[in-house]
């Protein structure tokens, strides 16, 4: 096909097929309303009344239901009768419109789904002058918090269909229509189809694929192929051009081998086209479709081939593929007989107004090129930051329990201009947004107080006044450590105030308002009134429960007699002093025992774990003075103190980490690090040579790492240092990951580092990487533990796991999050917190930059492009998975090590790789090419 391939042509095919075949369904009535069918499909007829029976599509036999159960906004409308034809599919007859008070964003929640899986989402629109205005609107579509596309309805009788393939991170997919001020958003139908994660490998957690066209070449019947011919219900538009192409076909099945990347239906691959003039190429073009949100879209084109004719022995079909004149493959392509193969560009193509793909026969070819099908996608970044997973789940449960309408759709806090009404959100540098305030006053709530409020760990104020809430107040609210105000006035609550809340109000950390609840405090010991003090001049706030209406300035105090309070306080102080003296004696005993245990010999325990004898040398302080030449050369600084370079008697260089008097870290951290390093040994962990515990002086003596810390190389502290190459960075990342993997998997019990960062990754003279600084190390009590609870959050801002910050529950996934930040620093050469111009987490910075669709926007420019883009994309994707908000969605360090090993192999072969173009077979071998083999000029890599 010559010339541009406009969207209008695709729309014409849609419309003709819909009119002729009624593919959206006009079959029998289905009496059962279902959300997800046994295929995992969701098929919604938008605007179908909630009480209307669903129906089965007569062509596909798929079940369609009303969309009412998936959205709580919008109104139903029928299309103008002049646009309805007898053969038109039923789902086009009506729409759901989001005018009036629907708000700027209206979202469908499609689910329940399996979190982390890949899905195809398809939205359909036909205006049909349903509102009588005869003015087609323009509005935006979002998937989750990410921009998807702009819906631009060209006229009243033209259908518009939009499709995206994306990974859904949670247990539901959000599809949102956004009013941009150019007309009222509406929708005709909405489909969701689950896909195996092995399909469309270009779609991952950081990018989705927006369909431009999917074409089936060669059919003569003009039928759009979809389910059941395609088990994934993709639409394959027929394409033919009798003046230029000859159609060929076969009745034999065309096979997809196990592990196919695209799983193209046999019915699609059974037809193809070849040029009528055997010396002419097969050509097609498409125009770029930039928008304000995506000014330079990147495109991926997938070509599907299969030989349909058994060629004579002396015949050869071989051809080149070019994109805008650039050769995709270093040598000719020969399709297999009755097996599906594909070529696609792994790196999205950018920068052109028009794209031209050409299939040209090689000089050795005796028959012309062949083409069975194509798919063209634009790349959509899906890196938008979402609200903390735990808060999303809690808010969804609260919304469901109380049937809250308002604008409670989509993500609760993001994007900021669409945050839910009544919510206060905190937007910090290094962690996802969290809900800090919730105002549901006068919202018509009824029923009990939901336990889901306790899931909002960052909640600071909760206003549920002037509703019709019943039941008792849950004590779980007292566990919200950030909560400072609860307003429950004017409800129908009963029972007594829970002890936990009483304690919080008495210590002054919480204000509780609960006036005008007639049945509250009718019994129990926490509700006895105390006569209000009159003529008091003391204006200090009492540490007792406050009971008033939200606007009242008069407080009624409840508590216990003041004399009793004083007696209790005196007794408490006496008991506390006695307890502290005992703890002090115990603490001293523990310290002496810990110190003595350093030199203790250990044998193999009954679990097979060997605790090695700590026979490292013990230095005196005077020896350290001599080794360091009076602590002359400082080579590092940390929370423990300064690190000095030293030279031992035998000429061995060492690093001496000396605790300073002002250090926040004390003997506990010192002993922890010393004992740990005595017991664990790995090539990617810094080795301990000895220690010093000489009166008040404490020090650790390490092996010397001549090239210093990784952050010095990435951040350019030393102008004389050479810039690390991408291969060096990959190797450093791999070795660091192996060290962490050993702590998580190779130690018994497993260990968590808790302070993984680039300044704690040291490099020796050969640039071999080793993890250092084990003062904050934490061990599981047993291998069966799921987490370790800590009394306080420790680590470095910008590397801290947000889940750990919120719950104080530590897992090895906390290290994985920190290592994801390290990977992003390795890719970008930027610090973990940037000034952009405000302080910004590197995670957020990378996600925003990737929204442009190009990895080059984040890669360290000092590498001057000397890197394989595929390996960089893969590491960036892994880093963002490591920094996922939900720990369950993060990989293990074993997974990370495997990815880094693969990428290092890709980089080693980088000099021989041709343009990053992949040749993908659907399983079997094709001229020696494997499924993901990369063609090179000298052979197959």
Secondary structure as UniProt FT lines:
FT   HELIX           7..21
FT   TURN            23..24
FT   STRAND          29..30
FT   TURN            38..39
FT   STRAND          42..45
FT   TURN            46..47
FT   TURN            50..51
FT   STRAND          54..56
FT   TURN            58..60
FT   STRAND          63..66
FT   HELIX           68..70
FT   STRAND          75..78
FT   HELIX           81..83
FT   TURN            86..87
FT   HELIX           90..92
FT   STRAND          94..97
FT   TURN            100..101
FT   STRAND          105..111
FT   TURN            115..116
FT   STRAND          118..125
FT   TURN            128..131
FT   STRAND          138..143
FT   TURN            144..145
FT   STRAND          146..152
FT   TURN            156..157
FT   STRAND          160..167
FT   STRAND          172..182
FT   STRAND          186..187
FT   STRAND          189..195
FT   TURN            197..198
FT   TURN            201..202
FT   STRAND          207..217
FT   TURN            227..229
FT   TURN            231..232
FT   STRAND          236..239
FT   TURN            242..244
FT   STRAND          245..249
FT   TURN            258..259
FT   HELIX           266..269
FT   STRAND          271..275
FT   TURN            278..279
FT   STRAND          282..287
FT   TURN            295..296
FT   STRAND          299..305
FT   TURN            313..314
FT   STRAND          319..323
FT   TURN            324..325
FT   STRAND          326..327
FT   STRAND          341..345
FT   STRAND          354..361
FT   TURN            363..364
FT   STRAND          373..381
FT   HELIX           389..402
FT   TURN            406..407
FT   HELIX           416..418
FT   TURN            421..422
FT   STRAND          423..426
FT   STRAND          434..439
FT   TURN            441..442
FT   STRAND          446..447
FT   HELIX           451..455
FT   TURN            457..458
FT   STRAND          461..463
FT   STRAND          468..471
FT   HELIX           475..479
FT   TURN            481..482
FT   STRAND          485..487
FT   STRAND          492..495
FT   HELIX           499..506
FT   TURN            507..508
FT   STRAND          511..513
FT   STRAND          519..520
FT   TURN            525..526
FT   STRAND          545..547
FT   TURN            550..551
FT   STRAND          556..558
FT   HELIX           562..597
FT   TURN            598..599
FT   TURN            606..607
FT   STRAND          617..619
FT   HELIX           621..627
FT   TURN            628..631
FT   STRAND          634..637
FT   STRAND          641..647
FT   TURN            649..650
FT   STRAND          653..659
FT   TURN            661..662
FT   HELIX           667..679
FT   TURN            683..684
FT   STRAND          688..694
FT   TURN            695..696
FT   STRAND          697..703
FT   TURN            706..707
FT   STRAND          708..709
FT   HELIX           710..715
FT   TURN            719..720
FT   HELIX           726..741
FT   HELIX           742..746
FT   STRAND          751..752
FT   HELIX           758..760
FT   STRAND          761..763
FT   TURN            765..766
FT   STRAND          769..771
FT   TURN            775..776
FT   STRAND          778..779
FT   TURN            783..784
FT   STRAND          788..789
FT   TURN            797..799
FT   HELIX           802..807
FT   STRAND          809..810
FT   HELIX           812..828
FT   STRAND          833..835
FT   STRAND          839..841
FT   HELIX           842..850
FT   TURN            851..852
FT   HELIX           855..857
FT   HELIX           861..863
FT   TURN            864..865
FT   HELIX           869..882
FT   HELIX           887..889
FT   HELIX           893..908
FT   HELIX           910..912
FT   STRAND          913..921
FT   TURN            927..928
FT   STRAND          934..936
FT   TURN            937..938
FT   STRAND          939..940
//
